[in-house]
């Protein structure tokens, strides 16, 4: 089960580039249900996501490069290209800051995962976060793959 909140970004924190990051490319074989392929540096993953907004099922399966490249040709819409920074926050959380590239630039989103719905509902985001878009399907990557931020 994945429990997460998603936010637009007001301004990048000054030190964001000093944190670990990965270049990510992902495409969608289906958006209902969500079936995604992702390349993150040299890791390849097939993901199934159930329905829901803040809370939903998520299953990840490893792929090899050949399988990823084969499935990549079958992806609908655009391939999403982004840089993901992992930024520690309040000694418990990791902010996943996504800076989108190509046709989705200059979009920036941050996601934070939680152990429970109560924890997610009581989360206080940092000042550099903007609007909470957790409950907006407009900012799901599967929607963004259709080419409109």
N, C-alpha and C positions, 0 to 999 in steps of 0.2 A: 504494500500500500504506500502510495506517495502522498504526502501532505505538504503542500507548499503554497507560498504567497508570491505574487509577481508584481513588480513595480516599474513604472517609467522612471527615468533618471533625470534629475534636475541639473546636475553638474557632476562631472567626474571628480572623484577625490584626487588630491594632488599626487598621492603615492601609488595610484592603482597599477601603474606599469611595473612596479617592483614586486608584485605578487605572482605566484605561479600561474601560467596560462597555457592554453592549447588552442590551436587552430582547428575549427570544426567545419565540416561540410556534411549536410544532411539533406535527405530527400524523403518524400512520402509516397509509399506504394498505395496507401489508402488513408483517407481522412475520417472515415466513419465505418468501422472502428479505425483508430489511428494505428498505422503500421509504418514505422520509420526505420530508415537505415542511416547510420552515422559513421563517419570517419573522424576520429579525434587523434591527430598526429598519426601514430601507427597502429591505433586500435580501431577495430571494426565491429559494429554492434547492430543487431536487429532488435527493435523494441516494439512491443504491443502495449498500448495504453487504453484502458477502459474509459467509460464515459465519466464525466464529472468535471468540476472546476478546481476547487481547492483540494479535494480528496478524490483520488482515483487509483485504480489498480495499474501497476506497471510491471512488465516482465521484460528482461533483457537477455538476449542470447548472443554469444560470440559468433562473429563471422571471420572468414579469412579475406585477404585482399581480393582474390579472384571472385569469390561469391559477392563481395561488395560491388565490385566493378560490373558484374553481370546484372545485379539488381538495380544499380545506379541508372542503367539505360531504361529501366521500366518505371522510374519515378515520375509521378504526375507533377505538373507545375514546375516552379523554379527550384534549383538546388539552393539551399540556404548556406551562406558562407559567413562565419562569424569568428571572433576571437573571444574566448571565455576566460575570465580572470577569476581566481578563487581567493576571496578576501575574508580573513577571519574577522568575526564581529562578536563582541561581548563574551569572549572566552568559550562560547557554546556553539555559535552558529558559523556557517560558511556562506558568505554571499557569493552567488555565481553571477558575475557581471558579464553580460553579453553585449559586445559591440558589433553590430551587424555591418557587413561590407556589401559591396556591389549595389544592386538595385534597392536593397533595404536600408542602406546608409541614409541618414545618420541615426537611425533608430538605435536606442540603447535600453536594455531591460535588465532587471536584477531579480533573481529568484532566491528564496530562502526556504529550506526544508525543515520540517518540524517532526517531533515524535508523537504529537497529539493535536487534535483539533483545538483544544483549549489553549495549548501553547501557541498555536498559530493565531488564534483570535486575540491573544493578549500581547502579541509582539509589537514592540515600538521600533520602527525603522530609523536608520540614521538620517541626519538632516539632508544628505545629498540625494535621497530618494524623493520622488515626486508622487504622482497619482498611483494609488493601488489599483491595478488592473486585473487582479486575481479572478474576478467574476466576469471578465469581458473576453469572450471567445475571439475578439478581434486581434488579440495579442498572443494567441496560441501559435506556436511555430507551424502547426499544420495549416492554420488559416493564412499565415504569412507566406507559406509556400505557394499560395495562389497568386502571389505577386503584388499584394497591396498592403502596405503598413497602415 
